[in-house]
Amino acid sequence: MEEKKRDFHMFKRFVVKVGTSSINHSNGKPNLFQMENLVRQIAGLYNQGREVILVTSGAVGTGAGKLGLSGRPKTIPEKQAAAAVGQGVLMHIYEKFFAEYGVTVGQVLLTREDFSDRRRFLNARNALHAMLQFGVIPVINENDTVAVEEIKLGDNDNLSALVAGLVDAEMLFLLSDVDGLFTADPRKDPAACLIRDVQEITPEIENLAGEAGSMGTGGMATKLQAARMAMHSGVVTVIARSGGKDVLREIIDGEPHGTVFWPLANKLENKKQWIAYSSTVQGKIFVDKGAALALTRQGKSLLPSGVTDVDGVFELGNTVSIIGPDGHELAKGLVSYSSGEIKKIKGAQTRDIARLLGHKDYDEIVHRNNLVLNL
């Protein structure tokens, strides 16, 4: 495939994610030089009339350094305590540096529930758009002080991709301590080469992911997850090293820094982005071979006749995972009936729904407009 031209001058809205290793020293103390360099670059984009959302890691690492811990805390309560200390320190530094350039910032702390609940998702979207309209740069982090394992996003790479889709950003920067995606781990293989462009994240690309650092939660694997999410959301994603003096401007100008992940042609609409990446799966619906083919090959809705079993307890409008006869997930979708109702009508014809339930609100268990095939 012909290499696409790197020219992002026309882009207006950016999400910049910076990792813990880029803004903290190895002992957990804030790297003020790196933070000021990042702020200066973002302020430069802001002064050009562009809109920037900053997704910052580092609260837990900064708090651990402040508390004198030797490494990243292991338990949820320890992480929560470190985050409570570190988040205030981080925001104070960001506010001070941005104020020197006359830029106002606002703190936004999010958890998975803010994305998985559709109403909260839309509220977060509206709040971020309002901040941008007021000329405020949102500084976003996961709310590690209150998050428990069940509601954690897990890392800020995925958070930044969710945010990029949430605000309809055109470009996502994933800045860390690596130059991009390599053909092998450059720390171990001196012959490793930087991959400049990725059109599709294949299993071979996924196998190139390495391990995370000592203070961060992510690694190349989570960056690839985030890039895949952004590609399906129509967002250009760049993985690059954060230390460069003008890395953001240079990438926008087309200089060959980092690895660019290009959006896919079949961008998911906003609702389907939410189903695929933000909503929480509440249960499973198992389908037969005929239904699997109808969903994947013909773009059909899921009807009761193709359902063989139901797992979990869920209600109308919840997200479920649709499992094929081979045990693999085929799709996710919003159900039109509860788990109890689906158990009563599984295997039945659409015309029999009213007789079996005493009512019939929908012909389909999952309508194709509310269904996203496994990406």
C-alpha positions in Angstrom: 0.0 0.0 0.0 1.3 3.5 -0.9 2.6 5.4 2.1 0.3 8.2 3.2 1.7 11.7 3.4 2.3 13.0 6.9 0.7 16.4 6.9 -1.6 17.3 9.8 -1.7 21.1 9.4 -5.5 21.1 9.0 -6.1 19.3 12.2 -7.6 21.4 15.0 -8.4 19.1 18.0 -5.7 16.9 19.6 -5.4 14.6 22.6 -1.9 14.4 24.1 -1.2 11.5 26.4 2.0 11.5 28.4 3.2 8.5 30.4 4.6 8.3 33.9 8.1 7.7 32.7 8.0 10.9 30.7 7.1 13.3 33.6 8.6 11.5 36.6 12.2 10.6 37.4 12.9 7.0 38.3 12.5 7.8 42.0 9.0 9.1 41.5 9.9 12.8 41.8 8.4 15.1 39.1 10.7 15.7 36.1 10.1 19.5 36.0 12.2 20.0 32.8 10.1 17.4 30.9 6.8 18.8 32.2 7.7 22.4 31.3 8.8 21.2 27.8 5.5 19.5 27.4 3.5 22.5 28.6 5.4 24.8 26.3 4.6 22.7 23.3 0.9 22.4 24.2 0.7 26.1 24.8 2.2 26.7 21.4 -0.5 24.6 19.8 -3.1 26.5 21.9 -1.8 29.8 20.7 -2.2 28.7 17.1 -6.0 28.3 17.8 -5.9 24.6 18.2 -7.7 22.6 20.9 -5.7 20.3 23.1 -6.8 17.8 25.8 -3.9 16.5 28.0 -4.2 13.0 29.4 -1.5 12.7 32.1 -0.2 9.7 34.0 2.0 10.1 37.0 -0.3 10.7 40.0 0.4 7.3 41.6 4.1 7.5 40.7 4.4 11.1 42.0 2.5 10.2 45.2 4.7 7.2 45.7 7.8 9.4 45.4 6.3 11.9 47.9 5.5 9.1 50.3 9.0 7.7 50.0 8.0 4.4 48.5 10.7 2.5 46.5 8.4 1.4 43.7 4.8 1.5 42.4 2.3 0.6 45.2 0.9 -2.9 44.9 -2.5 -2.8 46.6 -5.6 -0.7 45.7 -5.6 1.2 49.0 -1.9 2.1 48.6 -2.5 3.2 45.1 -5.4 5.3 46.2 -3.4 7.0 48.9 -0.5 7.6 46.5 -2.9 9.0 43.9 -4.5 11.3 46.4 -1.2 12.8 47.2 0.3 12.8 43.7 -2.7 14.2 41.8 -2.6 17.5 43.8 1.1 17.8 43.3 0.8 17.2 39.5 -2.1 19.7 39.0 -0.2 22.3 41.0 2.8 22.0 38.7 0.7 22.0 35.5 -1.3 25.0 36.6 1.9 26.9 37.5 3.6 26.1 34.1 0.5 26.7 32.0 -0.2 30.0 33.8 3.2 31.3 32.7 1.9 31.0 29.1 -1.5 32.6 30.0 -3.4 29.3 29.6 -6.1 28.1 32.0 -6.4 24.4 32.8 -9.1 22.4 34.4 -8.8 19.0 36.1 -11.0 16.1 35.0 -10.9 12.8 36.8 -12.6 9.8 35.1 -13.3 6.1 35.8 -14.6 3.4 33.6 -18.2 4.1 34.9 -18.0 7.5 33.3 -17.7 5.8 29.9 -19.8 2.6 30.5 -22.9 4.5 31.6 -24.3 6.1 28.5 -25.8 9.1 30.4 -22.5 9.8 32.2 -20.6 9.3 28.9 -22.7 12.0 27.3 -22.3 14.3 30.3 -18.5 13.9 30.2 -18.6 14.7 26.5 -20.7 17.8 27.0 -18.4 19.0 29.9 -15.2 18.6 27.8 -16.7 20.4 24.9 -17.8 23.3 27.2 -14.3 23.5 28.6 -12.8 23.7 25.1 -15.4 26.4 24.1 -14.2 28.5 27.1 -10.6 28.2 26.0 -9.7 25.8 28.9 -7.2 22.9 28.4 -8.7 19.8 30.2 -6.1 17.9 32.2 -7.4 14.4 32.5 -6.4 11.4 34.6 -8.1 8.3 35.8 -9.6 8.8 39.3 -7.3 6.4 41.0 -8.2 7.8 44.5 -11.7 6.2 44.3 -11.3 3.6 41.5 -11.4 -0.1 42.5 -10.4 -2.9 40.2 -14.0 -3.4 38.8 -14.2 0.2 37.5 -10.6 0.9 36.6 -9.7 1.6 33.0 -6.3 0.1 33.8 -4.0 2.5 32.0 -4.0 6.0 30.5 -3.3 4.7 27.0 -6.8 3.3 26.8 -8.2 6.3 28.6 -6.7 8.7 26.1 -8.1 6.7 23.2 -11.6 6.7 24.8 -11.2 10.5 25.3 -10.2 11.0 21.7 -13.4 9.2 20.6 -15.4 11.1 23.2 -14.5 14.5 21.9 -14.1 13.7 18.2 -10.4 14.5 18.2 -8.5 14.2 14.9 -5.2 13.2 16.3 -3.9 11.3 19.4 -0.3 11.5 20.6 0.9 8.7 22.8 4.1 10.1 24.3 6.4 7.9 26.4 10.0 6.9 26.7 10.2 5.0 23.4 10.6 6.3 19.8 7.7 4.3 18.5 6.9 0.7 17.5 10.0 -1.4 16.5 10.4 -4.7 14.6 12.0 -6.0 17.9 12.7 -4.7 21.4 15.4 -2.0 20.7 16.7 -2.4 24.3 17.6 -6.0 23.5 18.1 -6.1 19.8 20.4 -3.4 18.2 19.1 -4.4 14.7 15.6 -3.4 15.6 14.0 -0.9 13.1 11.4 1.7 13.7 8.1 1.0 11.9 7.0 4.4 10.4 3.4 3.6 9.4 0.8 1.1 10.4 -2.4 0.6 8.3 -3.8 -2.3 10.3 -2.9 -3.9 13.6 -2.4 -7.5 12.7 -1.4 -10.4 15.0 2.2 -9.9 13.8 2.1 -6.3 14.9 0.6 -7.3 18.3 3.5 -9.7 18.8 6.0 -6.9 18.7 4.7 -5.4 22.0 7.2 -5.4 24.9 6.9 -4.9 28.6 6.0 -1.9 30.8 8.5 0.1 32.8 8.9 0.1 36.6 6.6 3.1 37.4 4.1 2.9 34.5 1.1 0.6 34.1 1.2 0.5 30.3 3.6 -0.7 27.7 3.6 -1.1 24.0 0.7 -3.7 24.3 -1.6 -1.1 25.8 -0.5 1.5 23.3 -1.5 -0.9 20.5 -4.9 -1.4 22.1 -5.3 2.3 22.3 -4.2 2.8 18.7 -6.7 0.1 17.5 -9.5 1.9 19.3 -8.5 5.2 17.8 -8.2 3.8 14.3 -11.8 2.6 14.5 -12.8 6.0 15.8 -11.3 7.8 12.8 -8.4 9.2 14.8 -4.8 9.4 13.6 -2.5 8.0 16.4 1.2 8.6 16.8 3.5 6.8 19.3 6.6 8.9 19.8 9.2 9.8 22.4 8.2 12.7 24.6 11.7 14.2 25.2 12.0 16.1 22.0 12.0 19.9 22.2 9.3 20.4 19.6 8.1 16.8 18.9 4.4 17.8 18.7 4.9 20.6 16.2 7.4 18.6 14.2 5.0 15.6 13.9 2.1 17.9 12.9 4.5 19.4 10.3 5.1 16.0 8.8 8.6 15.2 10.2 9.1 11.4 10.5 9.0 11.0 14.2 7.4 7.9 15.8 5.0 5.4 14.4 1.7 6.7 12.8 -1.4 4.5 13.0 -3.8 5.5 10.2 -7.6 5.5 10.7 -9.5 2.7 9.1 -11.9 3.6 6.2 -14.9 2.1 7.9 -15.0 4.4 11.0 -17.5 3.4 13.6 -20.3 5.9 14.3 -20.3 7.4 17.8 -22.9 5.0 19.2 -21.1 1.9 17.9 -17.8 3.3 19.3 -19.4 3.4 22.7 -20.7 -0.2 22.4 -17.4 -1.5 21.2 -15.0 0.2 23.6 -16.8 2.0 26.5 -19.9 0.0 27.5 -19.6 -2.8 30.1 -20.5 -6.3 29.0 -23.3 -7.6 31.4 -23.7 -11.1 30.0 -23.3 -13.5 27.1 -25.6 -14.8 24.3 -24.6 -18.0 22.5 -25.6 -18.5 18.9 -25.6 -21.3 16.4 -23.7 -21.5 13.1 -26.6 -20.0 11.0 -26.9 -17.0 13.3 -23.1 -16.5 13.3 -23.0 -16.4 9.5 -26.0 -14.1 9.4 -24.3 -11.6 11.7 -20.8 -11.7 10.3 -21.3 -12.3 6.6 -24.7 -10.8 5.9 -24.9 -7.9 8.4 -28.2 -9.2 9.9 -29.8 -8.6 13.3 -29.8 -11.4 15.9 -33.1 -13.2 16.0 -34.4 -15.5 18.7 -34.2 -18.5 16.4 -30.4 -18.4 16.3 -29.9 -18.2 20.1 -28.8 -21.4 21.9 -28.0 -20.3 25.4 -27.8 -17.2 27.7 -25.2 -16.5 30.5 -25.5 -13.8 33.1 -28.3 -11.5 34.3 -29.0 -8.4 32.2 -31.8 -6.0 31.4 -33.1 -4.4 28.2 -30.5 -2.0 26.8 -27.5 -3.7 28.5 -24.4 -4.7 26.5 -23.8 -8.4 25.9 -21.1 -10.4 24.2 -22.4 -12.6 21.4 -20.5 -15.9 21.3 -20.3 -18.2 18.3 -20.5 -22.0 18.2 -16.6 -22.2 18.4 -16.7 -20.3 21.8 -15.2 -17.1 20.4 -16.8 -13.7 20.7 -18.4 -12.6 17.4 -19.8 -9.2 18.4 -21.1 -6.9 21.1 -24.6 -5.4 21.2 -27.4 -3.8 23.1 -30.2 -6.3 23.9 -33.9 -5.6 23.2 -34.9 -8.1 25.9 -33.8 -9.1 29.4 -31.8 -12.4 30.0 -34.9 -14.0 31.6 -37.0 -13.1 28.5 -34.3 -14.4 26.1 -34.2 -17.7 27.9 -37.9 -18.1 27.2 -37.8 -17.3 23.5 -34.4 -18.7 22.5 -34.7 -21.0 19.5 -38.2 -19.7 18.7 -39.5 -17.9 15.6 -40.1 -14.2 15.8 -43.9 -14.8 15.3 -43.9 -16.8 18.6 -42.4 -14.1 20.8 -45.8 -12.6 21.8 -47.2 -16.0 22.7 -44.2 -17.0 24.8 -43.8 -13.7 26.6 -47.3 -12.2 26.5 -45.9 -9.2 24.6 -43.6 -8.5 21.7 -41.8 -5.1 21.7 -39.1 -6.1 19.1 -38.6 -8.7 16.5 -34.8 -8.8 17.2 -32.9 -9.7 20.3 -30.1 -7.4 19.1 -30.8 -5.1 16.2 -28.0 -4.6 13.6 -27.9 -0.9 14.4 -27.0 -1.8 18.0 -24.4 -4.4 17.1 -20.7 -4.2 16.6 -18.7 -7.1 15.1 -15.6 -8.1 16.9 -12.8 -5.7 15.8 
